Amino acid sequence: MSTATARTVVTGLGIAAPNGLGTADYWAATRAGKSGIARITRFDPSSYPARLAGEVPGFNAADHLPNRLLAQTDRMTRLALVAADWALADAGTVPADLPAYDMGVVTASCSGGFEFGQGELRNLWSRGSQYVSAYQSFAWFYAVNSGQISIRNGMKGPSGVLVSDQAGGLDALAHARRQIRKGTRLIMSGSIDASICPWGWVAQLAGGRLTTEQEPERAYLPFDAAASGHVPAEGGALLVLESERSAAERGARVYGEIAGYGATFDPAPGSGRPPGLRKAIELALADAGVDAGDVDVVFADAAAVPELDRAEADALNAVFGPHGVPVTAPKTMTGRLYSGAAPLDVATALLAARDGLVPATTNVDPDTSYDLDLVTEARPADLRTALVLARGEGGFNSALVVRTP
């Protein structure tokens, strides 16, 4: 098999989610339908219309990282550094044992280090410019997670960041696969986002897609007649990707293969042309060499905005037929993790295939007009091929197919 078509496999997972810190805790919570959505604790949300979020619980960065890194990093980077450590340990690989230029980092980011920037703005206006940290120059930046992970682990191969809103996590995994096909041995990829702070909250409110529902069980309801927007969240997943050959040479355990990918952009409003999600799905299936009938489950984008839910359901029904494939959105337990959401869905799909269980779309009473086989209770199933979807505000559509060995 040439490097241009070499298979890219997942050998390690590192997860930080609102309903579980670490892969084992997250998957146990997700199997059980445990939610991580609650009233915000990281600041007082009383004066804001939206007050619920999915916060990663019990994370003390000082337990995992040296002080010198705490001074120069935002919460999202601290979570990402620790998740990367966990993913490498899960993969059973030690970066110091590999050539530095045979390893790279490709992540996605939706907002950068908002909370760090908020603190430095406070210093600027309340104390003066001499109190603004020099680390502000990069701690806020979209590419900072790729940079810090690469520095910490001595990964000097191809690296980068994808910024395409909430679709970015899948785009990063696809770009990582591209680098492995070009010959890089190992790529750390995925995304962690975290911007639950007043400055970040105002920015998210401006998008107009946050629910103002105050009851956690009634707040995030995609494909439900009561859908009123989404609950923001923090966290995500980082994955160790390798060529199948490299993984086999070192006897690594393989979760599954990044088998296919497609991405499109919606036409301009008023153009009269259809949304691009269906085309992205078709491109991903073709890239994976599978037909619609081969797909065992779909992890939906699940915007919980009625017109966006309708567009997603229409795309799925056009490709798979009404009720043609089980559809799930376990992010109803976590909230939307922005660019971290789709990598977490990919990790969840691999764990679901390993254990033969489709996790539930919790709290949702499906609107039958969507014609979806929405999985609302955990469902045993023989899973080999899964499709993961993600959309970003402004028209980004991405689809990724994962397949187990």
C-alpha positions, 0 to 999 in steps of 0.5 A: 500500500502506498503512503498516499493511501496508507490507512490511518488508525487511532491508537490512543484517546485522551478525554476531558468532558463535562460528564467525565475526566479521562476516558474511563470516567467519561465512557462510564458516564456516557453509557449510563446517561449521566449529564454534565450540564448544570448552572455555571460555577466558574462565574456568576451567570445571574445577569445573563440570559443563558446560565447553563453550561457543561463544565469539566469537573475536578480538573486541577491543572497543578496536579498534572503540570509544572508551575512554569506552564500554569503561568503561561497557559489558558484553561483550554491549553492546560486541559489539552496538555493533560489530555495529550499526556493521557492519549500518549499513555493510552497509545503506549508510546513515549515521544522521547523514544521516537525521532522528533520529526516523525511526530506532529500536532494538528488541532482545531480551535474555535475561540482561543484562550478567552479566559487568559485574555480576559484577565490581561484585559482586566490588568490593562484597564485596572492596573496599567499596561506594565501589568499585562503578561508577555504570555498574552502574546500567544496564550490567547492564540488559536494555534497555542494548543498545537504549539504547547503540545509539540514543545512539551513532547518534542514533536517537531514534524508537521503541525498546524491548527484548523479554525472552522468553528465547530466543524474544525475538530473533524477537519483537524483529524482529516488534515492529520490523516493527510500528514500521515499519508505523506509519511509522518509516523504519528500525529496528535490530533483533535481539539479542546476548547474552553471559554466559559468566562464572562468575555467568552460568554458574551461572545457566545451569546452574540451568536444567538444559538444558546438556549435560555432554558434554566432546567438542565434536563430541558435545555439541550433538546435536538430533534425535539419540538421543544428545541430552543438552542444549545448549551455551551460546554468545554473540553474535547478529545485528543487522539493519537493517529498513526499509520496502520503499519507503524501501529502494527510494527510496535504491536499497538492496540488499534481502536479503529481507522479514520476511513473517510472524510468530506467537507463542504460550505453552505451557499450564501443565504438567499441563493436558493441552493441547498445546504452542503451537509448532504454533499459532505456526507456523500464525499465522506462515504465515497472517500471511505469506499462504503455505501450508506447501507454499510453505516451502522450509526450516525453521531449527529451535529445536533444543533437544537436550532429547529431550522438546523435540525431540519437541514440535518435530518433532510440530509440524513434522510436523503442519504440513508432514507427515513429511519434508515440508520440509528442516529445519536447525539450523546453531546446532550449529556455534555453540551456542545464543546465547540471544536472539541465536540466532534473529536469527542464524538469520534472517540465515543464512536470508537468506544461504542464500537468496542463495546457494542453499544450506541449511547443515548440522546438523553432527555429528548422526545423526538419530533416524528416529523424529522423521520429519524431513528433517534436513539434515546436509550442506550442500544446494544448493536454490532457496530463497525462503521460510524459517521460523525457530523459537525457543522460550524456557524457560517456554513461549515459542514464536515463528515468523517467515517470511522471504521473498526478493525 
